[in-house]
Amino acid sequence: MSKTICIAAAVLIRSDGQTLLVRKRGTLAFMQPGGKIDAGEQPVEALARELHEELNLRIDPKQAVYLGRFSAPAANEPGFTVQAELFQVHIDSPVSPAAEIEEVRWIDPAGEGGLHLAPLTRDWILPFYRASLAAC
């Protein structure tokens, strides 16, 4: 059995530069929204499906900018690694938690919002995003 969980995830950014993190029901760690890629599904298609299921958010997959592949220990499944195909999406519509999402939080990407973060978000995604902002 593979110990890798393949997901599509988003750095969702609203007009004020804040980025969205989500926390799944029954867990402590905040992370990027997104989820598992189904068999035969393209990562960007999985992202659009998951964002709709989890946040009632509809995105145009053509507007999702691919940022790369990132891996880290899974936050909620001990012994597993999560491998994320990461996309950046600018949004201007409201989001609301649905499906297994218990809480959503907009944070300034320069900090961590005082939140308990998943390893992928803490160690890779937020530092990557901060570096991309500094390069502009």
Backbone torsions as a table, in degrees:
resi	resn	phi	psi	omega
1	MET	NA	136.2	178.8
2	SER	-70.5	139.6	177.8
3	LYS	-100.5	17.7	179.6
4	THR	-113.7	132.6	176.5
5	ILE	-106.0	117.4	-178.5
6	CYS	-93.1	122.6	-178.0
7	ILE	-130.6	164.5	167.2
8	ALA	-112.7	133.5	-177.3
9	ALA	-135.6	158.9	-176.8
10	ALA	-125.6	139.9	161.6
11	VAL	-93.5	97.3	178.2
12	LEU	-85.6	128.4	-176.8
13	ILE	-126.1	129.5	175.3
14	ARG	-99.9	175.4	-170.3
15	SER	-59.6	-25.4	179.2
16	ASP	-86.3	4.6	177.5
17	GLY	88.1	-5.7	178.5
18	GLN	-71.3	151.6	178.5
19	THR	-118.9	149.5	-174.0
20	LEU	-95.5	133.3	171.0
21	LEU	-120.4	152.4	-179.5
22	VAL	-127.2	155.3	174.5
23	ARG	-127.6	127.0	179.7
24	LYS	-76.9	150.3	179.5
25	ARG	-55.5	132.4	176.8
26	GLY	80.5	10.5	179.8
27	THR	-125.8	169.6	-178.7
28	LEU	-106.7	-29.9	-170.3
29	ALA	-84.2	136.5	171.9
30	PHE	-89.6	147.3	-176.1
31	MET	-153.1	175.1	175.0
32	GLN	-67.0	145.7	172.0
33	PRO	-68.9	152.9	179.8
34	GLY	145.3	-167.4	-179.8
35	GLY	-178.5	-171.9	-174.1
36	LYS	-64.1	144.3	177.0
37	ILE	-89.9	121.8	179.3
38	ASP	-74.7	157.1	178.2
39	ALA	-55.5	132.2	177.8
40	GLY	78.4	2.2	-177.6
41	GLU	-98.2	138.1	173.9
42	GLN	-75.8	146.3	-178.9
43	PRO	-52.9	-42.8	-178.5
44	VAL	-67.5	-31.6	175.3
45	GLU	-67.9	-42.1	177.1
46	ALA	-61.1	-41.7	179.8
47	LEU	-60.7	-48.7	-179.9
48	ALA	-60.2	-42.7	179.7
49	ARG	-64.0	-47.9	-178.0
50	GLU	-64.6	-41.3	179.5
51	LEU	-62.8	-36.1	177.5
52	HIS	-69.7	-44.8	-179.1
53	GLU	-65.3	-42.5	-172.4
54	GLU	-87.0	-29.4	-170.7
55	LEU	-130.4	5.3	-174.7
56	ASN	54.1	36.3	-177.0
57	LEU	-113.0	125.4	175.5
58	ARG	-103.4	127.0	177.8
59	ILE	-120.7	155.8	171.2
60	ASP	-88.8	114.3	-178.5
61	PRO	-53.3	-26.8	179.4
62	LYS	-68.5	-18.8	-179.9
63	GLN	-89.2	-6.6	179.8
64	ALA	-83.2	122.1	-178.7
65	VAL	-96.6	121.3	-179.2
66	TYR	-70.9	128.4	-178.7
67	LEU	-105.7	-21.4	179.7
68	GLY	135.4	-177.0	-179.8
69	ARG	-108.6	130.5	-178.2
70	PHE	-130.3	142.2	179.8
71	SER	-130.3	147.6	177.5
72	ALA	-164.0	166.0	174.3
73	PRO	-58.6	138.7	178.9
74	ALA	-66.6	137.8	-177.4
75	ALA	-72.3	-35.9	-170.8
76	ASN	-113.9	1.3	-179.7
77	GLU	-132.4	91.0	-177.0
78	PRO	-53.7	138.4	178.2
79	GLY	86.0	-3.9	179.7
80	PHE	-107.9	154.9	173.4
81	THR	-110.9	139.1	173.9
82	VAL	-101.9	133.1	177.2
83	GLN	-117.5	114.3	-173.9
84	ALA	-107.5	131.0	165.8
85	GLU	-88.8	112.8	-169.7
86	LEU	-102.6	135.9	179.4
87	PHE	-127.4	149.1	173.4
88	GLN	-105.6	132.7	-179.3
89	VAL	-136.2	125.0	173.7
90	HIS	-88.6	130.9	-179.3
91	ILE	-130.3	154.8	175.2
92	ASP	-133.9	16.2	178.7
93	SER	-111.3	154.1	-178.9
94	PRO	-69.1	155.5	175.2
95	VAL	-122.2	153.1	175.6
96	SER	-142.7	139.9	-177.4
97	PRO	-64.2	136.6	178.0
98	ALA	-143.4	-178.8	180.0
99	ALA	48.5	-126.0	-175.5
100	GLU	-90.1	5.5	-178.4
101	ILE	-82.8	125.3	179.9
102	GLU	-95.5	-34.2	-174.5
103	GLU	-147.1	142.1	172.8
104	VAL	-120.7	146.0	-178.4
105	ARG	-144.4	126.3	172.5
106	TRP	-87.3	131.2	178.9
107	ILE	-130.4	159.0	170.9
108	ASP	-75.7	121.4	-176.8
109	PRO	-64.0	-13.0	177.8
110	ALA	-72.5	-18.8	179.6
111	GLY	-125.2	-160.9	179.9
112	GLU	-123.9	6.3	176.8
113	GLY	62.5	16.2	-178.5
114	GLY	67.7	19.6	-175.5
115	LEU	-98.1	154.7	170.1
116	HIS	-79.6	115.5	-174.2
117	LEU	-104.8	146.1	173.0
118	ALA	-63.9	148.3	-178.9
119	PRO	-53.2	-41.9	-178.7
120	LEU	-61.6	-43.9	179.4
121	THR	-67.7	-48.4	-175.6
122	ARG	-67.2	-46.3	-170.1
123	ASP	-90.8	-23.6	-173.4
124	TRP	-125.5	-53.8	-169.1
125	ILE	-72.1	-51.3	179.6
126	LEU	-63.4	-44.0	176.1
127	PRO	-60.4	-38.9	178.6
128	PHE	-62.9	-45.5	-179.6
129	TYR	-64.1	-43.0	177.5
130	ARG	-59.7	-43.3	179.7
131	ALA	-63.3	-37.7	179.9
132	SER	-68.6	-33.3	177.5
133	LEU	-69.4	-39.0	-178.8
134	ALA	-67.3	-27.2	-177.9
135	ALA	-77.6	-16.4	-177.8
136	CYS	-77.1	NA	NA
